[in-house]
Amino acid sequence: MRLRASLLIACIAVILILSVHPVGRTSGQSGSWYPVAVPDEWYGDYFADLHMISSSEGWAAGNRGIMRYHDGAWSVVTETDRLKGGFLALDILSATDGWAVGGEIMHFDGQSWSAVSNPASGPIFDVDMVNTSDGWAVEVFGGILHYDGSSWQSFAAMPHYLYCVAMVSSSDGWIGGDGVFLRYEGGQWTVAQEVPGEEVASITMLSPTSGWAVGNGSDGDGRIWRLVNGTWLLVASPKDTPLWDVDMLSSSEVWAVGHHRFIYHYDGSGWSLFSAPSWCPTNDDVPLDAVEMVSATEGWASGECDGLLYYTTEPGRTLELRYPYTLRLPWLCRDCNVFGRRWRSPTTEVDGPREVGSGSLERLPAGADRRTFWWS
């Protein structure tokens, strides 16, 4: 999860990507982050959360609705009612079961997304499913919701703003909020630790005793906490900027994202910094709101500027940007140096491609509806 509290489901107006460069590498990390285009009708929209089932299957959600990643391409699946505020979080259990929350609650049954009854009185900031019949969600104004396999119901109300939930099991979990960590034990949510003046934006758990959390303080600086012997302890952050999401693959593989496009990596000994591509030309301070790692060699990030970011340690790997729509892939080049690498197109049909200069891109002609790119 995902968006900071001050956003509160506001629609962010942003601009089309013009030119970007890959992220600098951390010590010991051989990969880089690259921008990935999205279907034209969703340019200028933010993507609040991501959830990948595998390298070839995943989902993204934001203020416009839900997109699916399948067979190397992102495509629009469903659009939300703008008056309801869009989506802020996703949790996908499998190819046949998933949830999206925000201004409404929607369920995926393997075929389609459909709205379900929503007992929340405000925006739902996060959802975490233990299994198909047990899940939790938090609304920003302090409400805690529980899913019992048939419906969502109000479970408790806390005197805190709540932003994230991370379950370890049906009997153990954490919620982060404004100045507080809540713990689920013995069938009840109670205050486990107070952190006055701090905003806990995201929690990730590997086991009951291993977890990380990120957020920010009243001074506007970022915060990183590590769970040690049941207590959340502050850890030094590489930069004093707010953080909005964290994802833990193992005790030595943790990623976090936040403001100013910063991407952090933990390698088991300490945190280091990636500086993300300048992918939003009118606002260099645009935040990244979500990070979802498939493995130590592959992952995705999203935020409040157009498009997504893709991480890979395999520079020869094919990355397909394919959309079955007219002009859904709006830029094309051949053997041109953009994104910090030489990008090539395997075709010379339909009025192009034409070579363009280093660091710039050229719009595709009308009717050129499918292209595949790779880097080398």
N, C-alpha and C positions, 0 to 999 in steps of 0.2 A: 504493500500500500504506500499511501501513495501520495496523494496530494496534501500539501500543507494546509493548515486550518484556515489561513487567510484567503485561500482560493474560493472555498465554499461553492464549488461547482460553477464558477464563472466561466463563460465562454471566452477563450483567448483567441484574439485575432492575430494571425501571424502570416508570414509571407513565404513565397516559393523559394526553395533552395537554389542559389545561383552558383556558388563554388565553395568547396570544402576541402579539408585536408585530413589525413588520418591522424589518430591520436598518437602522441609520444608514448614510448613504451616504458614500463616500470622495470626496475632491475630484476632480472630473472624471468620476465614475461616476454615472450617472443611474438605475441599477437598485436593486432591493432583493431581499432573500431572504425567502421565505415558507414556512411549514410546510405540508406535504402529508400527509394521512392515509394510512395503510396498512390493508390488510384486518384485520378485527377479531382474527382468530386469531393475528396477529403483533404485537399490541400488547404492550409490555413486553419486546421483543427488540431487540438491536442489529444494525446493518447495517454491516459492516466495510468493504465496498468497493462501488463503482459502476462501470459501464462503459456509456456511451451510444454506440450506433451512429449515431444521428441524433436529431433533435428528437422523433421519434415512436416510437423503438425503443431499448430499453435494458434493463439487468439490474442487480440488486442482490443481494448475498449477505451472510449473517451467521450467527449461531449457530443459527438454525432451518432454514436452507436457502437457496433461491434464489427471487427474485421477478423477474417480467418486466414491463417497461413497454411497452404496446402500445395504440395507438389512444386515448391519453389516460388510461389507467388502469393501476395497478399490481395485479398478481394473483399469487398463490402458484403456483409451477410445480412445485417439488419440495421435500420436507422431508428433512433429513439425519438420520442416526442420532446422537442426542445424545451417545452414548458416545464418538463419534469427534471431538466437539468443534466441529463446525460448520465454516464457511468463513471465510477471512481475506482472500482476494483473487480477483479475476476478470480475465481478459483475453479479450475477444470480438473475433475477427478479422473476422467477417462474420455475416450472418443465418443462416449454415449451419455455423459453426465457432466454438467457444469453449471456454474452460477455467475451472474453479473449483478452488481449492486451499485446504487448511487441515488438518483431521484426515484428509482423504482427497483423492483427485484424481478429478474428474469431467469428462467431455467432452460437449459439445453438438454434435450432428450436423445440426442444423436441424429436427429433429423432437422429440428428447427428450434428457435428460441421463442418462448412465450412468457408473458407476464403472469406473476402469481400475486396473491394477496400480500399486501405490505403493511405490517402493523406499526412501522416507524413513524415518528412525528417530525423527523428531520432527515437531512441527507445521510445516507449510509456510507461510511468511509471505507469499510473493509469487511471481508468475508473470508472465513477459513473453514473448510469442510474436513471433518475427521473421516467420514465415509458417506455413503449415499443416504443414510438415515440419521446423521448426527453432524450438525454444523453450527457455527456461531458467526454473528455479524455485530458490528458496532455502529451506532449512529452518533453524529458529532455532538449532539446535545446531551449525551450521557446514557442513552438507551442501549441495552444489551439484548440482542435477539437470539433465539435458539430455534433450530430446525430439528424436528423429531422424526422426519421421514414422511410426514404428510403435510405439514404447514409450518410457516414461520410464526413465532409467538414472542411477545415481549416477556423477557425473563427477569430483568432487573433494571433499575434506574440509578445512576450514580451522579453525584454532584460535581462531575468533571466533564470537560470536553474529552471525547474518546476518538482515537484516530486509527488504531490498528489492533489486530488480533492474530495470535499465532498459537495453534493448538499442537501439543505434543502427542496427546492421546485423548480418549473420551473422558478421562478423569484428570487431565493435567493440561494447563494452558496459561497464556499470558495476554493481557490487554495493555496497550500503552495509551496514554492520554496527556492532558495538560497537568504536568506536575506529579504524575503518578504512574506506577506500575501496579496492575491488578493481577491476582493469581487465582486460577480456578483449582480448587481442591475441596474434596468432601462434598461435591455437588453445589458449591457456592462460590461466587466471585467476591473477593475481599481485597482490601488495600494491602499489598505486600511491601511496597516501598514508596515513600514520597520523595520526589525530586523537585522541590519548589523552584518555580521560575523556568523550568525546562519543559519542552514539548517533545514527547516521545512519538515519533512519526511512523516508525516501522520496526518490527521485531521479526527475527528469523531464528528458528530453533532446529538444532540437529538432534538433540536428545534432551531428556529432562534436566541435564546438568550442563549442556553446552548450547550457548546462544549469543546472539549479538543484537543490539538495538542502535538506531540512529535517530537524530532529531536536531533540535536547536534550542538555544537558551534565550533568555530575555535580552541578552546583549547582542542577539542576532548571529552569534557564532555557532558553528556546528557542534554537535555532540555525538560521541561514540561511546556506547556502553558494552561491557562484556559481562556475562553471567558467570560469577565465580562463587562457588559454595552457596548458591541460593541468593546472592546479592548482586545487583547490577552496579558495576564499578566503572567509573569514567576512564577512558583510554585516550591518549593524545591523538588529535586529528591532524592530518597533514596541512589542512587549510581551515581558516576560521570562517567558513561559510556554511549555511544550513544544509542539512542532508535530509532526503525524503524517502529513500528506500534502501534496503539491504537484502542480499541473498547469499545464503551459506550453503556451499556444496560439501565441504569437509572442514576439519579443524585447521587446515592450511589453505583453504580456497574460499575466500569471502569477497564479495563485491558490494560497493555502495555508490549511490549517485546523489547529486544534489544541485545546488544553485551554481551559477556561473559555468554550467556545463561540465562540472568536475565529475570525474569517475575515479573512485578509490579502489585499490586492491590490497587485500591482506594475504600474505604468503606463509603465515605460520609464525613469523618473527616480528612483523610490524606492518603498518599501513603505508602505502606509497600512492602517488598521484598520477593519474592520466588527465590530460587536459583535452576535453572532447573537441571535435571539429567545430569550427565557427559556421554552423549550419543555419543560422538565423541572421541574415545580414543586417536587419534593422535593430536587433537587440542582442548584444553579446552576453548579456546577463541571463539569458533564458535558462530556466532550470530543467533538469532531467528529473522525472517523477518516478520512474520505475526501471528496475533492472531484473532480468530473468535469465539465469545461466542454464544452458542445456548440459554443459560439461565444462571442464577446465579449459577446453579448447574452442568453445563456441557459446555465444550468448547474444542477447538482445537488450536494448534499452530504448526508452521512449520518454517524451516530455512535451513541453508546451510550445514547441516549434514544429514546423512541418516535417513529416517523415519519421523514420525509425533509425536506430543505429544497430549495426551488426558487428559482433566480435568474432574473429577467427585467428588461429595460429597457423593456418594453412594457406600461404600466399598463392598457391597454384590452384586453389579450389574454385570451382565454378560457382558464381553467385548469380542466379537468374532473377531478373526483374521483368516478369512477364505478366501482362494484364490483357485479358480478352476484350478490350474495349478500344474504340477509336481514340487515339491520342492519350491513352492511359499512361504510357511511358513517355513523358514530354520532352526528354532530352536524349540526344544521340551523338556519339562521336566515334571515330575510328582511329585507333593508334594515337590517341591524344592523351596528354599527361594531365589528368584531373584526379582529384582525391588523393594526390600524392603517388599514384601508380600509373602505368600505361594501361589504359582500358581499350579493349578491342571489341568490335562487333563482327560476328561470323557471316554477315550477309552484306551484299551491296545492291539490294533490290529497292524498288519503289522510291525513286528520287533521292537516293542516298544509300548509305550514310556518306557524309562529306567530312573531311578532316577539318578540325577547328584547332585554334591555338591552345597552347598550354594554359591550363587553369580556367578555361571557359567551356561552355556547353552550347549546343545548337538545338533549337526546337525541331522536332520531327515534322515532316509534312503531313497534311491531312490524309487519312487512309492508311498510314503506316501504323498498324494496330498491335503488332507483336514484335518484340526484339529480345534478344538474350545478350547479356554482357558477361564478361569475365575479366579478371585481372591476372597479370602475369609478372 
